[in-house]
């Protein structure tokens, strides 16, 4: 897959599907604006290959008849005529099922999720195998529907992330224990997907470089996981960090860790506060032989992004919140503009997910 530039729109939950998991006109209008704005690659918000793991008002890719609806997404983005590529993100909520959803969450192990105070049910082996098959099938649907790539969401404490992390995976079977076993669900998804669709379709992964939890993934193990993913055929790694559980903890209560938790969510007031995953991306870039590295996290200044790419700390840079407020930023930057994104990192866009319109900048 060739991209016209190195700017990526990082996947963002948009809450613009109907109750049956079909995109609405709001969804199409949202992605038209992004495609017109000049970004090289759009990664869609989370879609679900299994209904048990869906977020409210997200896109379904859990059955073959979804092809008739999801094919309209790449048609819409490609139809803009701006040479923008699009990847479908797939994943599962796992133990981080919102408290407003009336079903018991599932996870690799029954570890209490403190953000929602819900106890997940441990998945049985046959349920894991079924999820692998459904995820591989969803990747196949995406290719048939005309998407340019797929991203598997294995970061931020969602189901696949919770399999990778020793904090949330206490299993004793083939899907738990040593690093290789905890990664097995990921290697099986891509193996089965490539058996279905061949090797010429890019499958990306979003992953944590650090969980920021005492018993979670640290950078050294994340790099091992990255090598496993690269060897199994994942084309690019988007480097992020943290879980819902991470942000429930008061830094004063975790002094051993407080200085390391990125001030990611709100306090991005200066250029020095940006690119808070940069050191992680640099470590991956130095370790990986083939997989491309995508850096996400708090970037607003084009000169900083240019520096990151030029010095080899990452192959691509991804933005989320700035493009919610200003979807045309890439065009302005690529046409010579140097202004910093006007997003103030207030995170109030999260509040708009409850509204009928779904994701938007709260201040506009």
Secondary structure by P-SEA (a helix, b strand, c coil): ccccccccccccccccccccccccaaaaaaaaaaaaccccbbbccccccccccccccccccccccccccaaaaaaaaaacccbbbbbbbbbbbcccccccccbbbbccccccccccccccccccaaaaaaaaaaaaaaaaaaaaacccccccccccccaaaaaaccccccccccccccccccaaaaaaaaaaaaacccccbbbbbbbbccccccccccaaaaaaaaaaaaaaccccccccccccccccccccccccccccccccccccccccccccaaaaaaaaaaccccbbbbbbcccccaaaaaaaaaaccccbbbbccccccccaaaaaaaaccccccccccccccccccccccccccccc
